[in-house]
Amino acid sequence: MKSYFIETYDLNKWYKEVMALNKISVKIDRGIVGLLGPNGAGKSTFLNIATAQLRQSSGEIFVEGNEVWNNPEILKKIGFCPEQEKLLEWMTGRKFVRELARLSGIPREQAEKAARDAIEIVGLTGSMDRAIKGYSKGMRQRIKIAQAIVHDPDILFLDEPLQSTDPIVRRDLVKLIQSLNRDHGKDILISSHILHEVERVTSNILLIFAGRAIAQGDISSIRDLMDKYPHTIRIRTKDRKKLATLLLDYDFVQNIEMDVLNDDYIDIRTADPDKFYCLIPEIAIESKLEIYEMTSPDAGLEAVFEYLTRGW
């Protein structure tokens, strides 16, 4: 029997007249799962309910097969890294994590070692005795993750951990999150409104829009929902005029544009991406065309999300 670390059934949350979550029924696989959606989609509400900081208005939610509300035993298995930076600026990183370890129920004599171990995992040992007020954005994110893992939970909920970080910090945080799953065996639900960032962390996603779950699964399987959605495909070749002439014979090629700023690029709009991708190698071989690069801006998560939310 397949094991899920989160299950919900008709999960609802409303604030007076505002529906934050609307009949969400999902089963979330183990590993790293991206919880994706624009700001206001309901991601933080979902995480707050999963970590028992909020109680749902109706419906059910189970983490590791257990209800989370008013259940201290399951909460011991959960670590949470919030989006907000409500850090005690005057504390050192080590003291901050140590005190959070105490609040997690770790005895005083063990809290110091637990804090040091967690800080080592996130790569901040050299800065753990500095005051948090002097930490960079990346260091703050790491110390927040350290407090989330200090009690060695089985499950991590990370709310927008990559937000407002520069590319180098983002790359390092992605490696850390993947390591927490791969090397430390933690199941992770990571929320973000930046879709391509989560695509770097995991291929398993849950898309939320307007409080509803609109798609779930592997990115490639979700992309399969777009079979009838026209794609733009960009090709780099020295023989783009010849390629354009050959492509005009196919009815599933809707439009062809030459990049006026770059002589090597041509953009093709096709109604059937699968046929097109099969066709190009044949044309290249038969016509002896040199094709150096082929990409599609419509193959990314941004395009998938835009497609799935049309008409909502």
VENKAKA-V911045 format. One line per field, one symbol per residue. phi: phi as a letter, one per 20 degrees, with the letter a starting at -180 (. if undefined). burial: 1 if it has 16 or more other C-alpha atoms within 10 Angstrom, else 0. A space follows every 10 residues. Layout:
phi->???
burial->???
This chain:
phi->.fddeccccl fcbcdleeee cclecbcdff odceedrfgn fofffgffff dmecdffanc ccdlmcfefl cgffffeddc dfffdeeegf ffgffgffff fffenfggfd ffffffffff femcgfdfde fffeefgfff fffffgffdf elfecdddel fefmdfgfff ffffffffff efedmeecdd eadeffffff ebdeccedbl mdedabpfgf fffffegeeg ddcdcdbfdf fffgfffffd feeebcceff ebfedcdddc ecgffffffg ffffffelee deabcbfeee fgfgffffef ne
burial->0001111100 1110000001 1111111111 1111111100 1111111111 1100110001 1111001110 0001101111 1110000000 1111111111 1101010000 1101111110 1111001100 1100100111 1111111111 1111111111 1110000011 0111011101 1000011111 1111101100 1101111111 1110111010 0110010011 1111111111 0011001000 0111010100 0001111111 1110010001 0000000010 1000000110 1011100100 00
